[in-house]
Amino acid sequence: MKNLAYSVIAPDKKLKTMKPIVENYHSLIKKFKELEDDLTPDKIHDKRVILRRIFPILSAYGIKLSKVKNAEKAFELYGKLRDIQVQLEKLKEVEFTVDLNEYLYFLKDREQELQQKVLKFSKKKEIKFPQLDKTRKADYSKIKEKANRQLDKLVERVQMLTVDDATEIHALRIDFKKFRYLVEVLALIENIDETKIGKLKVYQDLLGEIHDYEVLISGIKKFLKKTKPEDEIDVDWLEDLQNTLIETFDNETEQIVEVCRDVIATVTKS
């Protein structure tokens, strides 16, 4: 892989290289602030995605997430609210085979409680994003190196994956997200085929849907364990739907690895 560290790039090349990334960073911050008080499911998801897209950009400037004031707390709160909202959305999509009305009431109450917490947090603790000057020194090669390391980690996890282990699938999903968002940063200044990035999104969405079922199944089981209803309620039907998605993903693991490697190969040749 070519060494694209700034020590070997001319000043005008340096500015030209990083400018689109910095502009994208400022655009993401602007969008985040526009959505900050919006607590609807789609917008909560959008804000979490924005934060994930910002992280690799900051990494190129040697800025750790812990240096972004209130970002970690916001991400944690958004995640809790998002998990509740995902369950509510998922229950709208599936046809009940058991009585889950009590759980629905619980979810709606929990959603309102978390919405109030997020709203209170947003008003009192605004996230402070670092300002990045277009001429500020950064090491673009770090993004490439990180993407390569993330690819190796992702491929190893796919090859070692036990598809009936929810913990492993969740870890794979997180790694896949990190890889895709790194690729999207690289695509700002590299000629990466958009269809390849689109394929990454398709695979990430599939993993996301598997995770959504896992959150719902786990949530119902915890609720039933705590409330101990008179009539026994099982979630086998939900697990069957989840297993169908897992089987689809498992059948495509070779293609997934090939697409990921192809994306990085494109970047390495540039």
N, C-alpha and C positions, 0 to 999 in steps of 0.2 A: 504494500500500500504506500502511496506517495506520502511524504512528510509535508503536511500543509500548515505546520506551525508558523506563527507570525515571524519568527526569526529568519525565515527564508523566503518571506513574501515581501515584495516591494510595497511601500506605503500606500500607493494608489490602489493596488490590488487588495490590500488589507481592508481598506474602506469599502471598496466595491463588494468584497466578499461578505462582510458582516452586516452591511446596511439593511438588506431585506429581513434578516433575522431580528435585528433591533426594531425595525418598523413593525414587524409582526408581533413582537413582544408588547410594544406600546398599544397596538390595536387590541390585543387580548385583554390588557388591563382596562382599556376604555370600555370594552364590552362587559367585563366583569362588573365594573362600577355601575353600569346601566342596569344590570340584573340584580344588584346586591340585595334589594329589598323584596324581590320576587320569590315567593316560596312555593310556586306551583311545581309539580313533579318534573316537567321538562326543563324548567329553568334551574332547579336545584341540580339536575344532572349536568346542564350546560356549565354551571359554575365549577363543578368538580372537574369536568373535562378541561376547562380553561386553566385551572390550577395545575393539572397534570401536564398540560402543554407548555406551561411556563417553566416548570422545573428543569427540563434539559437545557433551556436557553440560559438560565441562571448558572447552571453547572459549567457552561463554557466560560463564564466570567469568574469562576471560582467562588461563587456565592452559594452557600448551603441554605437549604430550606429553613433551617432554624433561624436564619438571619432575616427572614421575611416575617415581620411582626404580625402575629395573630393568624398566620396562614395554616399552621398545623392544627390549631384549635378549630378554625373554620372548617377545614377538611374533615375533621372528626365529627363535628356537629352535622355537617351536610350529609356525611355518610350514614349516620344514624337515621336522619329524616328520610334519606333516599331509600334505605332498606324498608322502612314502613310503607312508603309510597309505592315501591315496587310490588310489595305484597298486595296492596289494594288494587293496583293496576292488573296484576296477574289474576286475581280472583274475579275481575270483571271479564277476563278473556275465557276462563274455563267454566265448564258447566258443573255445578256442584253435584256430587253423588252422596254427600252427607250434609248434615246440618252444621254450618259453620257461622251462623249468625252471631253467636256470642263472640267469636274470634274477630269478626268484622267490626263489631262495636268496640272491642278492645283496640283494634288497629286505628280506628277513627279517633278515639280518645287520645291515643298515643301520638298520632299525627298532630293533633291540635296542641298537645303539650310541647312537642318538639318544635313546632312552628313558632310558638311563643319564645322558646329559648333561642332559636336562631335569629328571630327578629330583634330580641333584646341584645343579643351579641352584636348584630350588625349595626345597631344604633350606638352602642357604647364602645365597641372595639373595631374600628375600621382597619382593614388590612393595609399595611404599609408596604407597597412594592418598591424595590430599589429602582432608581432612575438609571437607565443605560444610555450613555451618550453614543452617538453613531461612530465617533472616533475613539471611543474608549478601547483600550487594548483587551483583546480576548483571544483565546486559542481555539480556533475552529476545529483543529485536528482532534481536540478532546471529544467533540461530539461524535466524530467518526469512530474514534477508538472505543468510546462508550457503546456505540451501536454495535460494533463488532463483538465486544464482550457480552453484550446483552443477547446477541444472536447465539453465541456459543452456549450461554446459560439456557436460552429458550430451547435450542435443539436438544441439549442434554435432558432437559425436563420432559420434552415430548417423548424422547426415546425411552425414558425410564418410567413413563406415566402408567399408573394403575388406574384404569378408567372408573373403577367403582369406589375410588377413594376421593371423597368430596374435598378434603384438604389439599390434595395434590392438584386437583382441577382448578381450585381457587388460586393456588400459587402460580399455576401456569397462566391463568387469566391475567394476573397482575403483571407477570413478566412479559406477556404478549402486549399488554397496554403500553408498558414502558418502551418496548421495541418499536411499536407503531408510532408513538409520539416522537421518538428520536428520528425515525425515518421522515416524518412530516417536517421536522426542523431542517433536515438535510435537503429535503425537496424544495426548500425555499431558494437554494442556490445551486442545486444539482439537477441535472436533467433526468429525473426519475419518471418513468411511465406512470401516468395517473391510474391506469387500469390495475397496475400492480398494487398501488396503495389502496385502491378500491377492494382488491381481494383480501388485503390485510384486515380491512374493516369488516368484511363479511365473516371472516373467521373469528374476529374479536366479538362481533355481535352474537355468533353462535355460542361462544364461551360465556358471554354475558347472559344469554337466555338460560343456559344450564345453571349458572350461578343464581339467577332469579328464582328458579324452582327450588334450589337448595335453601335459599333464604326463607322462602315460604314454608317448605316442609319442616325445616328446623324450627321456625317460629311457631307453627301449629303444634309440633311435638312438645315444645317447652310450655306452651299455654295449657295443653291438655294435662301435662304432668303436674302443673301448678293447680289447676282448677279441679282436676279429677271428676269429670262428668259421670253421671250414672250410666249412661249408654256408652259403650266402647266405640271409639271413632278411629278409623285407620286412614292413612294417607297413601295407601298402595297405588291408588289411581294417579296421584300426582307423581309418585316415583316412577310409574310406568311411562308417563309423558316425558319426564326428565331422562330416563334411560334411552328413549328413542333418539333424543338429541345427542346424548353421549355416544351412542352407536354411530350416528352420522359423523360426528367429529372424529371418532376413532378410525373410521374407514378412510378419512381424508388426511391423516397425519403426514403421510409421505408427501402429498401435494403441498401441504402447509409449509413443511420444512423447505421444500424446493422453492416456493415463492419467496420465503424469507431470505434464503441464500441468494436468490436471483437479484433481489433488491439491493443487498449489500454489495454484490459483485458489480452492479451498475455504478455504485458510488465509488468503489475502489478503483475502477478503471478511469474515473474522471480526473 
